[in-house]
């Protein structure tokens, strides 16, 4: 089954007939969600055509068909964009891939230093950590245990033993990370596969979330952190994406908050350790 077909099947299985005004009917349903013929009728396409889409035997649906399916499946804006992206990739009309980058842009490196003591990172599309300022490294406690080339935010969340203490709402962070990778997959599946394959093998929780197929574009959000040196505090992430898809991510405290006090203490601790060194 194609990625487009997998996504359609997944979302079809999430919708109960009663949610879209269809009778439950009699007899035992073989599918927990909508039948193919029910979704086809709601979207105004033939059953045969929809089956070909889901089975990957038709890879070039028009925009109107995709929008009709998205409406029938009650997709949100991120999911609708993902559906269109999967269709472009399946038809070979996706935009050309940019060369993969393994080093942070010089301007973003300067910005990492300029925003200190705000913890900040430069990430690529699949959340490989291309660079971080000292406060960023200290915020993700233990990330420096790993070689630079192995530092990836999603890998850290699922595989580093400290991550479940660092992120107080670990489950939400985990779900957001996996949903973000699903959105990137529609545009550039190769680097996603490099991250996803090992994680599915190493983490049953990641594998379950991956199969659940949530789609969500990462945007700024509030996170509660715990650091053994300064305790619990809340920060808000801001994400800026450059033209080459590198992402600058900063975790900012509210002025006058315990988060600001915590970041100040972390920075003081870093400076003191550097002075001792």
TALINJO-V699672 format. One line per field, one symbol per residue. phi: phi as a letter, one per 30 degrees, with the letter a starting at -180 (. if undefined). psi: psi as a letter, one per 30 degrees, with the letter a starting at -180 (. if undefined). Layout:
phi: ???
psi: ???
//
This chain:
phi: .dddddddddddddcdeddcicddicidddbdcddedddedddibddddddddddicbcbdddddddddddddhddddddddeddddddddicddeddedcbbddedddddedddedddbbccddcidddaadeddddddejdddceedcdbddedeccdddedddcdcdedddddddddddddedcbddddddddeddddcbeddedddddidbaddbeacbccbbedbicacbcdbbccddcidcccbcccdeicdddddddddddddddddddd
psi: kleeeeeeeeeeffkkeffggkkeallkkfkfbkleeeeeeefhlleeeeeeeefgfjghkleeeeeeeeeefhkaeeeeeeeeeeeeeefggllkklkkkfkkkeeeeeeeeefkgkkllklaeggkjflkleeeeeeikffffkkefgjkeeeeeffkffefeejeieeeeeeeeeeeeeeeefeifefeeeeeeeeeefjeeeeeeeffhkkkkklklkkklkkfefaklklkkkkkklfggkkjkkjklkkglfeeeeeeeeeeeeeeeeee.
//
